[in-house]
Amino acid sequence: MAVKDIYRRFAAIVKSAAWLGWQLESNWADPWIFAVITIIRPLASLFIIIFMFRFALGPSASADFFNFFFIGNVIYLYVYNVLFGISQVIFEDREHYEVIKYIYISPVNWYLYFIGRGFARFIVASVSCAVTIAAGALFLPLKFGMSAASVPTFALSFAVGLVSIFFMGIIMCALTLVMARHGNMMSESVSGIFFISCGVIFPISALPEWLQKISAVIPVSYWLEISRRLILGTDKTIDGVWHGISTGALMARLGISTVVLFIFSILFFNYMSMLARSKGIIDRTTSY
């Protein structure tokens, strides 16, 4: 089979899975109605950010801290939506719709199927991100300092960071294959861990020293710091843990960690799939 044919086949799997994921995400609603809901949702979240910044922090909140805080929350939209979206596919197909055995025996690549299902959440996160940034630029003191020369670097770091989230989502999806229904709390717990430890709302340097060492090796932390530097047009942010480390070095760390995640996600997903099949629990429901 030619490389072009393989690519077309893989692309068709991802496209079909993404379409199915979008229909399930919107509950088969009219696209325009769902678009309105998708736009309103991030605006509601933005009001929470405004109240946290204006009233919880008070006059002590500087513009630099606001930019740090705001950009972290925007990028985290992708982390939460993709991680939660991919891992939830198992519970939806196995517990709710009870179709996972049909998908398993169908002539599709299971790994690519879950990647495609994650694209639906990616689209929702992208709309939320765009709306939030636009509102922040219009109504809040969000600073943009990105130069034209930094756009390619930002696009590359964004793509690599997003891909790493997809791979982490696949790893969590593999774990849910051998878990009962309550395993859906795992994705929320992991997302919460990233929210606290990766510098989303406050610098990693504010964490205990032992936790800083763990946070400094998580790809999400690299992605957030790179995005902040490029968007704000600076060589460092208020997070002291990254001072002295260049953006290029952070890009290299993000790239290496993403490659490691890719290899591990394939091996781990195949192992957990075989384990679930050998135990006969791929389509086992846990109704209680």
C-alpha positions as CSV (number, residue, x, y, z in Angstrom):
1,M,0.0,0.0,0.0
2,A,1.4,3.4,-1.0
3,V,2.1,6.0,1.5
4,K,-0.6,8.3,0.1
5,D,-3.2,5.5,0.5
6,I,-2.1,5.0,4.1
7,Y,-2.4,8.7,4.8
8,R,-5.8,8.9,3.2
9,R,-7.0,5.9,5.2
10,F,-5.7,7.4,8.5
11,A,-7.1,10.8,7.7
12,A,-10.6,9.3,6.9
13,I,-10.6,7.5,10.3
14,V,-9.7,10.7,12.2
15,K,-12.2,12.8,10.2
16,S,-15.1,10.3,10.7
17,A,-14.3,10.1,14.5
18,A,-14.1,13.9,14.7
19,W,-17.5,14.2,13.0
20,L,-19.0,11.7,15.4
21,G,-17.4,13.4,18.4
22,W,-18.8,16.8,17.3
23,Q,-22.3,15.4,16.9
24,L,-22.2,13.8,20.4
25,E,-20.7,17.0,21.9
26,S,-23.4,19.1,20.4
27,N,-26.1,16.5,21.1
28,W,-27.1,16.7,17.4
29,A,-28.2,20.3,17.9
30,D,-28.4,22.8,15.1
31,P,-24.8,24.1,14.4
32,W,-25.8,27.7,14.9
33,I,-27.5,27.1,18.2
34,F,-24.5,25.2,19.5
35,A,-22.2,27.9,18.2
36,V,-24.1,30.5,20.4
37,I,-23.7,28.2,23.4
38,T,-20.0,27.6,22.7
39,I,-19.5,31.4,22.6
40,I,-21.5,32.2,25.7
41,R,-19.7,29.5,27.8
42,P,-16.2,31.1,27.7
43,L,-17.7,34.5,28.3
44,A,-19.1,33.2,31.6
45,S,-15.7,31.8,32.5
46,L,-14.2,35.2,31.7
47,F,-16.4,36.9,34.2
48,I,-15.1,34.5,36.8
49,I,-11.5,35.5,35.9
50,I,-12.4,39.2,36.1
51,F,-13.9,38.8,39.6
52,M,-10.9,36.7,40.8
53,F,-8.5,39.3,39.5
54,R,-10.4,42.5,40.5
55,F,-11.8,41.5,43.8
56,A,-9.9,38.5,45.2
57,L,-6.5,39.9,44.5
58,G,-7.4,43.6,44.9
59,P,-5.0,46.4,44.2
60,S,-2.0,44.2,44.8
61,A,-2.6,42.5,41.4
62,S,-0.1,43.9,38.9
63,A,-0.6,44.0,35.1
64,D,2.2,41.5,34.7
65,F,0.5,39.1,37.0
66,F,-2.8,39.6,35.2
67,N,-1.2,38.7,31.8
68,F,0.4,35.6,33.4
69,F,-2.9,34.6,35.0
70,F,-5.0,35.3,31.9
71,I,-2.8,33.5,29.3
72,G,-2.5,30.5,31.6
73,N,-6.2,30.1,31.9
74,V,-6.7,30.4,28.1
75,I,-4.1,27.7,27.3
76,Y,-5.6,25.5,30.0
77,L,-8.8,25.4,28.1
78,Y,-7.1,23.0,25.7
79,V,-5.5,20.9,28.4
80,Y,-8.8,20.3,30.2
81,N,-11.0,19.8,27.1
82,V,-8.7,17.4,25.2
83,L,-7.7,15.4,28.3
84,F,-11.2,15.1,29.5
85,G,-12.7,14.6,26.1
86,I,-10.5,11.7,25.0
87,S,-10.7,9.8,28.3
88,Q,-14.5,10.2,28.4
89,V,-14.9,8.4,25.0
90,I,-14.5,5.0,26.7
91,F,-17.3,5.7,29.2
92,E,-19.6,7.1,26.5
93,D,-19.1,4.3,24.1
94,R,-19.0,1.5,26.7
95,E,-21.4,2.6,29.4
96,H,-23.9,5.0,27.8
97,Y,-24.2,4.0,24.1
98,E,-22.8,0.5,24.5
99,V,-21.2,0.4,21.1
100,I,-17.6,0.0,22.0
101,K,-17.5,-3.7,20.9
102,Y,-18.7,-2.7,17.4
103,I,-16.1,-0.1,17.1
104,Y,-13.4,-2.5,18.4
105,I,-14.2,-5.1,15.7
106,S,-14.6,-2.6,12.9
107,P,-11.7,-2.2,10.4
108,V,-10.4,1.1,11.9
109,N,-7.3,2.0,13.9
110,W,-8.5,2.3,17.4
111,Y,-5.7,4.7,18.4
112,L,-6.6,7.1,15.6
113,Y,-10.3,6.7,16.4
114,F,-9.7,8.2,19.9
115,I,-7.5,10.9,18.4
116,G,-10.3,11.9,16.1
117,R,-12.8,11.9,19.0
118,G,-10.6,14.4,20.8
119,F,-10.8,16.8,17.8
120,A,-14.3,17.7,18.7
121,R,-13.2,19.0,22.1
122,F,-10.3,20.7,20.4
123,I,-12.8,22.7,18.2
124,V,-14.8,23.7,21.3
125,A,-11.7,24.7,23.1
126,S,-10.5,26.8,20.1
127,V,-13.7,28.7,19.9
128,S,-13.6,29.4,23.7
129,C,-10.0,30.4,23.4
130,A,-10.6,32.8,20.6
131,V,-13.6,34.4,22.3
132,T,-11.7,34.8,25.6
133,I,-8.7,36.4,24.0
134,A,-10.8,38.8,22.0
135,A,-12.8,39.8,25.1
136,G,-9.5,40.2,27.1
137,A,-8.0,42.4,24.5
138,L,-11.1,44.6,24.2
139,F,-12.3,44.9,27.8
140,L,-9.3,43.9,30.0
141,P,-5.7,45.1,30.2
142,L,-4.4,42.1,28.2
143,K,-1.0,42.9,26.7
144,F,0.0,41.7,23.3
145,G,3.7,42.0,22.5
146,M,4.2,39.3,19.9
147,S,6.3,40.3,17.0
148,A,5.9,39.0,13.4
149,A,9.1,37.1,13.7
150,S,7.7,35.2,16.7
151,V,4.6,34.0,15.0
152,P,6.2,30.8,13.4
153,T,7.8,29.9,16.7
154,F,4.5,30.4,18.5
155,A,2.6,28.3,15.8
156,L,5.2,25.5,16.2
157,S,5.1,25.5,20.0
158,F,1.3,25.6,20.0
159,A,1.1,22.6,17.6
160,V,3.7,20.6,19.6
161,G,2.1,21.4,22.9
162,L,-1.3,20.5,21.7
163,V,-0.1,17.2,20.2
164,S,1.5,16.4,23.6
165,I,-1.9,16.9,25.2
166,F,-3.5,14.5,22.7
167,F,-0.9,11.8,23.6
168,M,-1.5,12.3,27.3
169,G,-5.2,11.9,26.6
170,I,-4.6,8.6,24.8
171,I,-2.6,7.4,27.9
172,M,-5.5,8.2,30.2
173,C,-7.9,6.7,27.7
174,A,-5.9,3.5,27.8
175,L,-6.1,3.4,31.6
176,T,-9.9,3.8,31.5
177,L,-10.1,0.6,29.4
178,V,-9.5,-1.4,32.6
179,M,-11.4,0.9,34.9
180,A,-15.0,0.9,36.1
181,R,-17.3,3.9,35.6
182,H,-15.9,5.8,38.5
183,G,-12.6,6.1,36.6
184,N,-14.0,9.2,34.9
185,M,-12.9,11.1,38.0
186,M,-9.3,10.3,37.0
187,S,-9.3,12.7,34.1
188,E,-10.7,15.5,36.2
189,S,-8.1,14.8,38.9
190,V,-5.2,14.8,36.5
191,S,-6.5,18.0,34.9
192,G,-6.7,19.5,38.4
193,I,-3.2,18.4,39.1
194,F,-2.0,20.2,36.0
195,F,-4.0,23.3,36.9
196,I,-2.2,23.5,40.3
197,S,1.3,22.3,39.4
198,C,2.0,23.6,35.9
199,G,1.7,27.4,36.6
200,V,-1.7,28.0,35.2
201,I,-2.9,30.5,37.8
202,F,0.3,31.2,39.8
203,P,4.0,30.8,39.2
204,I,5.6,27.4,39.7
205,S,8.2,29.1,41.9
206,A,5.4,29.7,44.5
207,L,5.1,25.9,45.0
208,P,7.1,23.8,47.5
209,E,10.6,23.1,46.2
210,W,10.0,19.3,45.8
211,L,6.9,20.0,43.7
212,Q,8.7,22.5,41.6
213,K,11.1,19.8,40.4
214,I,8.1,17.7,39.3
215,S,6.3,20.6,37.6
216,A,9.4,21.5,35.7
217,V,9.4,18.2,33.7
218,I,5.7,18.3,32.7
219,P,5.2,19.3,29.0
220,V,2.3,21.5,29.9
221,S,4.6,23.7,32.0
222,Y,6.9,24.2,29.0
223,W,4.0,25.0,26.7
224,L,2.5,27.6,29.1
225,E,5.9,29.4,29.6
226,I,6.7,29.5,25.9
227,S,3.2,30.8,25.1
228,R,3.4,33.5,27.7
229,R,6.9,34.6,26.5
230,L,5.9,34.8,22.8
231,I,2.5,36.4,23.4
232,L,3.9,39.0,25.8
233,G,7.0,39.6,23.7
234,T,9.5,39.0,26.6
235,D,12.4,36.7,27.3
236,K,11.0,35.7,30.7
237,T,7.9,35.9,32.8
238,I,7.3,36.4,36.5
239,D,7.8,32.7,37.1
240,G,11.3,32.5,38.6
241,V,11.7,28.8,38.0
242,W,12.3,29.5,34.3
243,H,14.6,32.4,34.7
244,G,18.0,31.7,33.0
245,I,16.4,29.2,30.6
246,S,16.0,30.4,27.0
247,T,12.9,29.9,24.9
248,G,14.9,27.7,22.6
249,A,15.8,25.4,25.4
250,L,12.2,25.2,26.5
251,M,11.2,24.4,22.9
252,A,13.7,21.6,22.8
253,R,12.4,20.2,26.1
254,L,8.8,20.4,24.8
255,G,9.8,18.6,21.6
256,I,11.7,15.8,23.4
257,S,9.0,15.2,25.9
258,T,6.3,15.1,23.2
259,V,8.3,12.4,21.3
260,V,8.6,10.4,24.5
261,L,4.9,10.7,25.1
262,F,4.1,9.6,21.6
263,I,6.2,6.4,21.8
264,F,4.9,5.7,25.3
265,S,1.3,6.3,24.3
266,I,1.4,3.8,21.5
267,L,3.1,1.1,23.6
268,F,0.9,1.7,26.6
269,F,-2.3,1.9,24.6
270,N,-1.5,-1.4,22.8
271,Y,-0.6,-3.1,26.1
272,M,-3.8,-2.0,27.9
273,S,-5.9,-2.9,24.9
274,M,-4.5,-6.4,24.9
275,L,-4.9,-6.6,28.7
276,A,-8.6,-5.5,28.4
277,R,-9.2,-8.1,25.7
278,S,-7.5,-10.9,27.5
279,K,-9.7,-10.2,30.6
280,G,-12.8,-9.9,28.5
281,I,-13.7,-6.4,29.8
282,I,-13.6,-4.3,26.7
283,D,-17.4,-4.0,26.5
284,R,-18.1,-4.8,30.1
285,T,-20.6,-2.3,31.6
286,T,-20.5,-1.3,35.2
287,S,-24.1,-0.2,35.8
288,Y,-24.7,0.6,39.5
